[in-house]
Amino acid sequence: MPQKISILELYSQLPKKNCKECGYSTCMAFAASILEGKTKLENCPYITEEDRLRVEGLIAAPVAKLTFGKRRPLTIGEARVMHRHELKFYNPTPVAVEVPDSLNEIQISTAIKNALEIKVERLGETYGADAITITCSGETAPYARAVRQVAKSSDLPIILNCPSTEALEAGLEACGKEKPMIFAATRERLDPYVELAKKFNAPLVLADKDLGELRLMAKKASAYGLDIALCPVASSLAEAIRNQITVRRAAIENKILEFGHPIIGIPASLISSVHSPEEFWWRESLVASALLFRYADLIILRYAELETVLPIITLRHGVFSDPKIPAKVKAGLHELGSPRSDSQVLLTVNYALTFYLVSGDIDRAGIDCYLLVAETGGMSVLNALASGQMQSRSIADLIKETDLESKVSHKHLIIPGLAARLRGEIEELSGWQIFVGPAESRDIPQFLKHKPS
Ligand code: SF4
């Protein structure tokens, strides 16, 4: 694991009392948990402030984290590894949507409303746009007006995308205390943008097509103690991905400090010659997904509608989930809607994706029922059957443990179509009549309509 310090080295820095006051049974377990990012040094009350600061320097992520936004702070960066299986990825890549200052007041209101209405449901969580980027057309007054309107109408963190020092200063003032992120200082305007970032205590994005120049700019801006992010400018998707991999590898594997900052991806800058707005939408979504997959820590989208954002958030969910923790829900009896004693009882597994697909399809059909959720270690039906995690005996036991017979006036259980082969055994062991349901959860409502009661 590419840490600056090993578990044993970190352990040697701890008080070694094994007193359990940190919540871990030994100092060694505490050290392992710190390196996995699950706990913090300050949870050990016996580490002096001086030691804490020294050790924190040793265990810091090679990619710094950056936080912007005051009312709804957003943190990006803090990458520790190149590959998810080595540890996990932290701080899922936020999606910022763009509002140009060329829009009039009503159009800006509509754009903000659209951004706030984006909702993507995934495994029981709801996601949407994470930030708003206000793009400047070059004029100071319209920019300040647009920034003021966005800051007033939404609490999403703000990114000021502005090529003019004067307009940027006006935008920063219009943000009040909101702590926006500045996008972006080029080599030509580095000095004035650094001055404004210092003055307003705002994180600063640096942009250049030459990685060597970007490194020099990062060195200069870091010397002022600024929080910075990097935007390696490219003219094609292949070049953008190559740049992002180079920057991240330089930070994590080669420990080049100037590259140890979050990466900002701008998909629209890599899209040209489209034939229709629809083509731009799907291409932006595709390019954003590719950039996210290769280390972009924040994506700025031009077209912000559900169809662009949905695939990106779905991919993000997969990339940033912890590979060591199965996605599972609580096993047992779940009530969907307001089931009565004559309501149906269906069986599923505790793999989160399966559970939310099944419960979502039932919920959308407006069906009140009981859902019996088997403990399969977070495995889907087929995997659980193949590995022996889903067995007739455990399902018969679950019927008893959940006291189903006291809740319903019948003894009918609908099992997933993929588990049809368990039917006879479950009937024998439980005394319940087993019905084999459909293989796909979307067919459950139709199945229930025709099931004999
Ligand atoms: Fe060790 Fe400190 Fe945890 Fe006690 S509180 S077990 S000394 S790490």
Boltz pocket constraint, residues with backbone or C-beta under 6 A from the ligand:
constraints:
  - pocket:
      binder: B
      contacts: [[A, 14], [A, 15], [A, 16], [A, 17], [A, 18], [A, 19], [A, 20], [A, 21], [A, 22], [A, 23], [A, 24], [A, 25], [A, 26], [A, 27], [A, 30], [A, 43], [A, 44], [A, 45], [A, 46]]
      max_distance: 6.0
